Amino acid sequence: MRSIHDPRYQDLIKKLIELRESKNVTQVELARRLEKPQSYVSKVEILERRLDVIELMDWLRALEQEFLKFIEKL
């Protein structure tokens, strides 16, 4: 099974989207903060691209969320 199809990974991405939206940050704004194209954020959110742990840490930093607090909620 490819890891992007794992329900746990899908839940992680769902929580990242909820976090981004709760902070009223658009995909475009998040991409700017990450110094990446908007398509990068979109592909992660629609499960076309997988985040690694370092990228996850960057996303959470860009959204001003502590890594451990986020992981505890999963």
C-alpha positions as CSV (number, residue, x, y, z in Angstrom):
1,M,0.0,0.0,0.0
2,R,1.3,3.4,-0.9
3,S,1.6,5.5,2.2
4,I,-0.5,8.4,0.9
5,H,-3.4,5.9,0.8
6,D,-2.9,5.0,4.5
7,P,-5.8,6.4,6.5
8,R,-3.4,7.7,9.1
9,Y,-1.6,9.8,6.5
10,Q,-4.9,11.0,5.1
11,D,-5.9,12.0,8.6
12,L,-2.7,13.9,9.1
13,I,-3.2,15.9,5.9
14,K,-6.8,16.6,6.9
15,K,-5.6,18.0,10.2
16,L,-3.0,20.2,8.4
17,I,-5.8,21.6,6.1
18,E,-8.0,22.3,9.2
19,L,-5.0,24.0,10.9
20,R,-4.3,26.1,7.9
21,E,-8.0,27.1,7.5
22,S,-8.4,27.8,11.2
23,K,-5.6,30.4,10.9
24,N,-7.2,31.9,7.8
25,V,-4.1,31.1,5.8
26,T,-4.7,30.4,2.1
27,Q,-2.7,27.9,0.0
28,V,-1.0,30.9,-1.7
29,E,0.0,32.4,1.6
30,L,1.3,29.1,3.0
31,A,3.3,28.5,-0.1
32,R,4.8,32.0,0.2
33,R,5.8,31.3,3.8
34,L,7.4,28.0,2.7
35,E,9.0,29.6,-0.3
36,K,7.4,27.1,-2.6
37,P,4.9,27.3,-5.4
38,Q,1.2,27.2,-4.6
39,S,1.0,23.9,-6.6
40,Y,3.2,22.3,-4.0
41,V,0.7,23.0,-1.2
42,S,-2.2,21.9,-3.4
43,K,-0.6,18.6,-4.4
44,V,0.1,17.8,-0.7
45,E,-3.4,18.6,0.3
46,I,-5.0,16.6,-2.5
47,L,-2.7,13.6,-1.7
48,E,-0.7,13.8,-4.9
49,R,2.5,14.5,-3.1
50,R,3.8,13.1,0.2
51,L,5.3,15.2,3.0
52,D,8.4,14.0,4.8
53,V,9.0,14.7,8.5
54,I,11.2,17.7,7.8
55,E,8.6,19.2,5.4
56,L,5.9,18.6,8.1
57,M,8.0,20.5,10.6
58,D,8.4,23.4,8.1
59,W,4.6,23.5,7.5
60,L,3.9,23.6,11.2
61,R,6.4,26.3,11.7
62,A,4.9,28.3,8.9
63,L,1.5,27.9,10.6
64,E,2.9,28.8,14.0
65,Q,2.0,25.4,15.5
66,E,4.3,23.4,17.8
67,F,5.2,20.0,16.3
68,L,4.6,18.0,19.5
69,K,1.2,19.7,20.1
70,F,0.1,18.9,16.6
71,I,1.3,15.2,16.8
72,E,-0.5,14.7,20.1
73,K,-3.8,15.6,18.4
74,L,-3.5,12.9,15.8
